[in-house]
Amino acid sequence: MPSNQSAAGRKDPDRRQRIARAAIDVVSEVGVEKLTHRRVAAAAGVPLGSTTYYFSTLDDLLGSALRQAAEDDVEHLRKWAAGLDAGGDLTEGLTELVLHYLGPARAQTIVEHQLYIAALHRPALQHVSQEWDTALAELFATYTDAITGKVLSVVFCGWQLQGIVRDALPDRGEVEASFRKVLGT
């Protein structure tokens, strides 16, 4: 590490993460296709050289943004799960979660899916998307079993993907019925 970057790193230890979060913001504003180091640097409030120092390619930058989005999402889901641990009903909880992601958290859900889907054309990102899938299925499996957890994650993600391309929220009853069907309740 060059000495000037080392000194900057000590003064700004969260710079790498701030750049990754700025990349998420840029994708939210202009989409994956228009993501550039320059735009991210401006959004993060850092010199252009910082983005290219930490992320030499756009795929590196997108991978970090995707990983950050996944970590943020998994953290949100853990907090949600804590509510279930306190006696919440899984079917109702999953229904509320879908409606939250497509209602108040719609913008976040859209950008997360843009980053996730970027892996279609960027093989370097595929493992990060797959890790996110695994984390979601494992979380749901803690309330069921491994196979049901995976099915719940697929249904959950399907509702989100279909929901972000529609204007209206899905019908609460339909969402709940789909989870009841999977859970046999």
MARBADREN-292252 format. One record per residue (C-alpha): x, y, z; residue in three letters. Coordinates in pm, whole numbers. Example, Ala and Ser with C-alpha at 12.3 -4.5 7.8 and 13.67 -1.06 7.14 Angstrom:
% residues 2
u 1230, v -450, w 780, residuo ala
u 1367, v -106, w 714, residuo ser
//
This chain:
% residues 185
u 0, v 0, w 0, residuo met
u 147, v 337, w -92, residuo pro
u 228, v 552, w 207, residuo ser
u -21, v 827, w 118, residuo asn
u -304, v 568, w 92, residuo gln
u -193, v 406, w 416, residuo ser
u -217, v 740, w 595, residuo ala
u -554, v 810, w 434, residuo ala
u -675, v 464, w 536, residuo gly
u -586, v 530, w 899, residuo arg
u -767, v 865, w 891, residuo lys
u -1073, v 721, w 717, residuo asp
u -1103, v 353, w 816, residuo pro
u -1460, v 323, w 680, residuo asp
u -1378, v 459, w 334, residuo arg
u -1404, v 123, w 155, residuo arg
u -1749, v 56, w 303, residuo gln
u -1860, v 414, w 234, residuo arg
u -1761, v 371, w -130, residuo ile
u -1957, v 45, w -151, residuo ala
u -2264, v 212, w -1, residuo arg
u -2222, v 503, w -243, residuo ala
u -2220, v 252, w -530, residuo ala
u -2557, v 124, w -406, residuo ile
u -2687, v 482, w -408, residuo asp
u -2557, v 540, w -761, residuo val
u -2719, v 220, w -887, residuo val
u -3042, v 334, w -723, residuo ser
u -3024, v 667, w -908, residuo glu
u -2894, v 569, w -1253, residuo val
u -2890, v 188, w -1273, residuo gly
u -2610, v -67, w -1301, residuo val
u -2532, v 24, w -1663, residuo glu
u -2438, v 381, w -1577, residuo lys
u -2229, v 305, w -1269, residuo leu
u -1884, v 464, w -1296, residuo thr
u -1595, v 514, w -1058, residuo his
u -1637, v 889, w -1106, residuo arg
u -2005, v 888, w -1005, residuo arg
u -1934, v 671, w -703, residuo val
u -1644, v 890, w -592, residuo ala
u -1867, v 1197, w -611, residuo ala
u -2145, v 1021, w -417, residuo ala
u -1900, v 899, w -152, residuo ala
u -1726, v 1235, w -124, residuo gly
u -1385, v 1084, w -192, residuo val
u -1121, v 1144, w -460, residuo pro
u -1162, v 938, w -777, residuo leu
u -833, v 763, w -696, residuo gly
u -989, v 614, w -383, residuo ser
u -1251, v 423, w -577, residuo thr
u -998, v 281, w -819, residuo thr
u -755, v 206, w -534, residuo tyr
u -1008, v -7, w -349, residuo tyr
u -1192, v -137, w -657, residuo phe
u -978, v -163, w -968, residuo ser
u -1267, v -272, w -1192, residuo thr
u -1636, v -191, w -1205, residuo leu
u -1708, v -559, w -1137, residuo asp
u -1506, v -529, w -815, residuo asp
u -1710, v -222, w -721, residuo leu
u -2040, v -389, w -811, residuo leu
u -1938, v -701, w -620, residuo gly
u -1868, v -495, w -311, residuo ser
u -2197, v -307, w -350, residuo ala
u -2384, v -636, w -393, residuo leu
u -2214, v -784, w -88, residuo arg
u -2295, v -472, w 117, residuo gln
u -2659, v -481, w 5, residuo ala
u -2677, v -851, w 95, residuo ala
u -2522, v -789, w 438, residuo glu
u -2764, v -504, w 504, residuo asp
u -3057, v -719, w 395, residuo asp
u -2953, v -1018, w 605, residuo val
u -2914, v -789, w 906, residuo glu
u -3267, v -655, w 847, residuo his
u -3395, v -1012, w 818, residuo leu
u -3226, v -1111, w 1145, residuo arg
u -3405, v -827, w 1320, residuo lys
u -3729, v -943, w 1159, residuo trp
u -3657, v -1298, w 1276, residuo ala
u -3611, v -1176, w 1632, residuo ala
u -3977, v -1070, w 1620, residuo gly
u -4073, v -1422, w 1518, residuo leu
u -3865, v -1567, w 1798, residuo asp
u -4079, v -1362, w 2034, residuo ala
u -4385, v -1561, w 1930, residuo gly
u -4474, v -1429, w 1586, residuo gly
u -4651, v -1646, w 1328, residuo asp
u -4419, v -1741, w 1038, residuo leu
u -4685, v -1713, w 767, residuo thr
u -4802, v -1373, w 883, residuo glu
u -4444, v -1261, w 935, residuo gly
u -4342, v -1359, w 582, residuo leu
u -4649, v -1186, w 440, residuo thr
u -4570, v -866, w 630, residuo glu
u -4208, v -888, w 517, residuo leu
u -4304, v -915, w 149, residuo val
u -4543, v -621, w 183, residuo leu
u -4274, v -420, w 364, residuo his
u -4018, v -485, w 90, residuo tyr
u -4270, v -385, w -178, residuo leu
u -4416, v -92, w 15, residuo gly
u -4203, v 123, w 244, residuo pro
u -3875, v -42, w 136, residuo ala
u -3960, v -57, w -237, residuo arg
u -3669, v 163, w -353, residuo ala
u -3423, v -49, w -156, residuo gln
u -3577, v -368, w -294, residuo thr
u -3543, v -241, w -651, residuo ile
u -3175, v -152, w -616, residuo val
u -3100, v -482, w -440, residuo glu
u -3258, v -670, w -728, residuo his
u -3068, v -462, w -985, residuo gln
u -2743, v -556, w -814, residuo leu
u -2847, v -920, w -777, residuo tyr
u -2948, v -951, w -1142, residuo ile
u -2622, v -788, w -1258, residuo ala
u -2473, v -1132, w -1196, residuo ala
u -2649, v -1254, w -1512, residuo leu
u -2390, v -1079, w -1728, residuo his
u -2104, v -1059, w -1480, residuo arg
u -1985, v -1405, w -1375, residuo pro
u -1762, v -1250, w -1108, residuo ala
u -2078, v -1148, w -919, residuo leu
u -2256, v -1482, w -933, residuo gln
u -2104, v -1621, w -615, residuo his
u -2217, v -1315, w -417, residuo val
u -2575, v -1353, w -543, residuo ser
u -2563, v -1724, w -460, residuo gln
u -2432, v -1651, w -109, residuo glu
u -2727, v -1418, w -57, residuo trp
u -2968, v -1692, w -171, residuo asp
u -2808, v -1936, w 69, residuo thr
u -2825, v -1696, w 364, residuo ala
u -3195, v -1634, w 302, residuo leu
u -3278, v -2006, w 269, residuo ala
u -3079, v -2086, w 583, residuo glu
u -3258, v -1816, w 781, residuo leu
u -3600, v -1947, w 678, residuo phe
u -3485, v -2306, w 743, residuo ala
u -3430, v -2221, w 1110, residuo thr
u -3810, v -2215, w 1136, residuo tyr
u -3879, v -2519, w 918, residuo thr
u -3631, v -2755, w 752, residuo asp
u -3368, v -2710, w 479, residuo ala
u -3593, v -2792, w 182, residuo ile
u -3887, v -2586, w 307, residuo thr
u -3651, v -2299, w 389, residuo gly
u -3527, v -2302, w 30, residuo lys
u -3882, v -2314, w -109, residuo val
u -3985, v -2026, w 118, residuo leu
u -3689, v -1821, w -5, residuo ser
u -3784, v -1886, w -368, residuo val
u -4147, v -1787, w -309, residuo val
u -4038, v -1485, w -105, residuo phe
u -3799, v -1368, w -378, residuo cys
u -4058, v -1439, w -647, residuo gly
u -4309, v -1211, w -476, residuo trp
u -4047, v -939, w -456, residuo gln
u -3937, v -971, w -818, residuo leu
u -4292, v -970, w -949, residuo gln
u -4388, v -691, w -711, residuo gly
u -4119, v -446, w -816, residuo ile
u -4240, v -445, w -1176, residuo val
u -4600, v -376, w -1080, residuo arg
u -4757, v -54, w -963, residuo asp
u -4980, v -200, w -694, residuo ala
u -4890, v -411, w -394, residuo leu
u -4989, v -775, w -425, residuo pro
u -5301, v -883, w -244, residuo asp
u -5222, v -967, w 119, residuo arg
u -5447, v -1273, w 101, residuo gly
u -5266, v -1415, w -201, residuo glu
u -4924, v -1365, w -45, residuo val
u -5034, v -1525, w 279, residuo glu
u -5203, v -1815, w 98, residuo ala
u -4882, v -1891, w -94, residuo ser
u -4683, v -1915, w 229, residuo phe
u -4958, v -2122, w 397, residuo arg
u -4948, v -2362, w 102, residuo lys
u -4571, v -2408, w 134, residuo val
u -4592, v -2447, w 511, residuo leu
u -4901, v -2670, w 501, residuo gly
u -5083, v -2453, w 752, residuo thr
//
